[in-house]
Amino acid sequence: MCLAVPGRIESVEGEDALERLGSVDFGGVRREVLLAFVPEAGPGDWVLVHVGIAISRIDEREAERVLDELASIDALEAVGETP
């Protein structure tokens, strides 16, 4: 099973669309994420992230809904433990 987790972009580095990286907050856990698939995304935007790559932008309401669902099955604990 594949899992994409919502996170909020805190900052963006890089000018080249294929190499832009974002610092993404996953409920207190920050990770560097490749933003090549979401060139329109910027600080403050919510994105779905799969294996370190933002695969789509989502609105805050959808992000909160997904986070609530993940919390209900304790899936977020595993996210916080990833390197």
N, C-alpha and C positions, 0 to 999 in steps of 0.2 A: 504494500500500500504506500502511496506517495502522500506526503502531507505538506501543504503550503501554509505558512504561519503569517498572520498580519503583523506588521511593524510600522512604526512612524519614523520617517526620515528626519534626522536631526541636522545633518549637514551633508554637503556634496563637494567632492573634490574631482578635478580633472575637467578638461575642455573637450577632449575627444569623446564622441558619443559612445564608442565601443569600449572605452576604458574608464568611464565615469564610475566612481565609487561613492557610496553613501554610507554614513554612519547611521544605522537603523536601531531604534530602541524597541525591544520586545519586552515591555513591562519591567524595565529596570536592567535588562541584559542588553548590552550594545554589541553589535557585530558590524563588520565591514561587509557591504553587499554590492554586487555588480548591478549597475542600473542600465545596462545596454538595451534591455528589452522595454524599458519605460523611459524614453528620452525626455518626455514631458514632465516627469516627476521631479519634485524639488523639496526643499525643507518644509516640513509641516504636512506633507502628503502621506497617506497610508498606502502601503504596498503589500502584496502577497509575496512571500519569499519562499523559494524552494531551493535547497542545497546551495545557499549563498547567492542566489540570483533572484532579483525582483522580477516576477513574471507578469504582474499587472497592478494597476492602481485600483484602489477601492475607496469608497467613502467611509467616513468615520463610523457611521451607524452600522454598516456591514462589518467593519473590523471588530467593533464591540460585540456584535452578535456571534461572530466566529470565535472570538476569545472566550465568551461565555460558554459556548458549546465545548470548546477544548478544556476549559476549566472543569466542566461537569464530568468529563471522563479522565481527569487528571493528566491530560496529555501535555500540559504546559510544564510540568516538572521535568520531563525529558528534554524539552527545548532548552531550559536553563542549564542543563548538564552538558550540552554539546560544546566541544572546544571551539 
